[in-house]
Amino acid sequence: MGAAAQDATTAWAWPLTPPWRVLRGFEAPKTHYSAGHRGIDMPAQLADAIHSPTSSTVYFAGMVAGRPVLTLQSSDGLLLSFEPVKTTLAKGEPVARGEEVARVASGGHCDQRCVHFGVRREGEYVSPLLFFGGVPRAVLLPLD
């Protein structure tokens, strides 16, 4: 698929109902252990539905660092994580694109209520916005 090079026909579905907004964008860390923002924050209200952006399988549902997290694994191996969430799904359950997978829970790290959405590809965090068809892929050009 060339994960970052999806077109509009294969783009993911936005996980929250419109309007689609981002409170804080992805900020890649300089190293694996340095500061950064390893996902995007989307404004949400308590108990808002969260939908699977793509067909996937539940990879993890539980607490991480005191926050309730749901992680889905897409068919191409991407890991999609949402927090804070409340879900009844269990590891291994399949979910369809657009299917409700969780509800917004209390807690989280935003000043105002939000859902944090992160994506990992082969262990590296990448911007979730790459998969919605609206962010062009960066291309390095030669200096000469």
N, C-alpha and C positions, 0 to 999 in steps of 0.2 A: 504494500500500500504506500510506502514512503510516508510514514505517519504524519509528518509536518506538511505534506504536499497534497492535502485533500482538496477536492473541488466542491462546489456547492451541492452537487448531487449526492455526495457521500458525507457531507458535513454532519456533525452531531446536532442533536436537539438541545436547546438551552434547558438546563435542569430546573429552572423556576418559571412560573408564569410571568408574562410581560407585565410591566415594562422591563426590558433587559438592560441592566446597568451593572457597572463594576465600581465598587467603592475604592478598592485598592488593587492595583495590577500586580503582575508577576515581576519579581526582582531577583534575577539569578544571583546566587552567592558566588563570590570569587573562588572559594574552595568548598569542599564538602562540608566543612565545619564552620564556615564564616557566616556572618549575618546575611540575610536576604529575606525575601517573601516568596515562599515556594508554592505559590498558587495565586488565586484571585479571591477577593472578598465580594460577595454579591449581597445587596440589601435584601432583607427578608423579615418577616414577622414570625413570632412564635407559632408553631404548628403549621406553617406553610408547607405544602407538599413539595418534595424534591423528586424529580423524575430522572431516570437513567438516560444519559445523553446518547448512548449507543447500546446495542445488544451486548450483554455481558453476563458474568457469573459473580455471585457474592464471594469475595476473596477473604474479607474480614469484617466482623461487626462486633465492636466492643470498645473498651476504654483504652485511650492512649494519652499519657501524661495528664490524667484526670479529665479528659474530654471524651464524649461519646463520638465515635468515628465509624463510618461505613466506607469500606473500600471495595470497589468492583474491579474485575479484570475483564478487559475486552478480549475478543477472539484473537487479536494480534498481540496480546500480552501487555498492553498498557494497563497501569493501575490508576484508577480514578478514586480519589478520597474526598469525602465530605465530612465537615464537622461544624458545629455540634449538631447531632442528629439523634432522632429516636426511630428505631426500625424494629420490625418483627422478623426480618429476614435472617436466615442462617447461612453459614458458609456452605458453598456449593450450589445454592439455589440459582437457577437461571433467571435472568430478567430481560425483558424486551426493551428496545429503544422506545422511550417515552413512558414506560411503565413507572408508576409511583414506587419509590424504593424506601423513602423515609419521610419524616417530618422534621422541621426545624425544632431543635431543643433549646433549652436555656443554657447559658454559658457562652464560651467562645472568647475570642481575643479582641473583637471590634469594640470601638467606643459606642456605636449604635448596633442594633441587632443585625447580624449578617450570617451568611453561610460561607465558610472557607472551602474552596474547591481546588485540589491539587492533582496534578497528573505526573506520573513517573514512567519513563521509557528506559528500559534496561538499567534501572536503579538511579537514573538521573532525573531530576525535576525539570519539567518543561512547561511553558505557558499553556494553560488550557485553551486559550484563545486561538491557538494554532489549529484547532480541530473544528472550529465553527464556520470555516469557509470565508472569514472576513479579514484575516491577517495574512498579508503576503509573506511568503518564505524569504528569509534573508539570503542573499547570494553574495559570496565574496568574489570580487573581481581582481584581476592582476593589476599591479601598480604600473607595469610597462604598457 
